[in-house]
Amino acid sequence: VGSYFPPFAIECFDKYDNRMQFTSIPELDVAITSRSCRQGTMVSHVDAPKVKLLSKGMILQVS
């Protein structure tokens, strides 16, 4: 049994709200939380998320 979640994008900003480039792919711990299941809150951990840099390092995409 599986579910499909569309990729999501993360951007980096400095304290002045300027977009910054990612210099590398950071280590991530991904967990998905859902409150709409019948048993209450469900948390699912993603063991090996696919992560890549897009737009010359300006966007970190997680899928």
C-alpha positions in Angstrom: 0.0 0.0 0.0 1.4 3.4 -0.9 0.5 7.0 -1.3 1.6 9.6 -3.8 2.7 13.0 -2.6 3.7 15.5 -5.2 7.2 16.9 -4.9 7.6 20.1 -2.9 10.1 22.9 -3.2 12.1 24.7 -0.5 13.8 28.1 -1.0 16.4 29.7 1.3 16.2 33.3 2.4 18.5 35.5 4.5 17.4 37.7 7.3 16.7 40.5 4.8 14.3 38.3 2.8 16.7 37.9 -0.1 16.8 34.5 -1.9 20.0 32.6 -1.3 21.5 29.7 -3.2 21.9 26.3 -1.6 25.6 25.5 -1.6 24.9 21.8 -1.0 22.1 19.4 -0.4 21.5 19.3 3.4 20.8 16.2 5.4 17.0 15.9 5.8 14.7 14.1 8.2 11.3 13.9 6.5 8.0 13.1 8.3 4.5 13.5 7.0 1.7 14.2 9.5 -2.0 13.7 8.8 -4.8 14.5 11.1 -7.6 13.3 8.8 -7.3 9.6 9.4 -9.9 7.7 11.5 -7.5 6.7 14.2 -6.5 10.3 14.9 -3.1 11.8 14.0 -0.9 9.7 11.8 2.9 10.3 11.3 4.8 8.6 8.5 8.6 8.9 8.2 10.2 8.9 4.8 13.3 6.7 4.8 15.0 7.8 1.6 13.6 11.0 0.2 14.7 12.0 -3.3 16.3 15.4 -3.0 17.8 17.6 -5.8 18.8 21.2 -6.5 16.9 23.0 -9.2 17.3 26.5 -10.8 21.1 26.7 -10.3 20.8 25.8 -6.6 18.0 28.3 -5.8 15.4 25.5 -5.1 15.6 22.3 -3.1 13.1 19.8 -4.4 12.0 16.9 -2.1 10.0 14.0 -3.5 
